[in-house]
Amino acid sequence: MASQTNKELFVGGLARILKEQRQVDVRLKAGDSDQKGVSISAHKLVLSARSEVFKMILETEEIKATTTLDTITLSELKHTELVALVE
């Protein structure tokens, strides 16, 4: 059996904590999600690393100043689009 590389272990670990929703620090909500509780849990660090748009959003003073779990509504996206973007 071949051993996994450090990169494979790291990526697998990231996927696992996202799936298990461990240590999430932000929730994303689409503009068409009018129901309460319809949000996607995520990690600010991963979003910032993967997207310049999320990096700019997460570096605003409003987001940086909060100490609670933030919910960011992206009004221009549909829920299915947001799911595809985060995956």
Sequence and secondary structure as in RCSB ss.txt:
>XXXX:A:sequence
MASQTNKELFVGGLARILKEQRQVDVRLKAGDSDQKGVSISAHKLVLSARSEVFKMILETEEIKATTTLDTITLS
ELKHTELVALVE
>XXXX:A:secstr
     HHHHHHHHHHHHHHTTTT  EEEEETT  STT  EEE HHHHHHH HHHHHHHTSHHHHH  S EEEEET
TS HHHHHHHH 
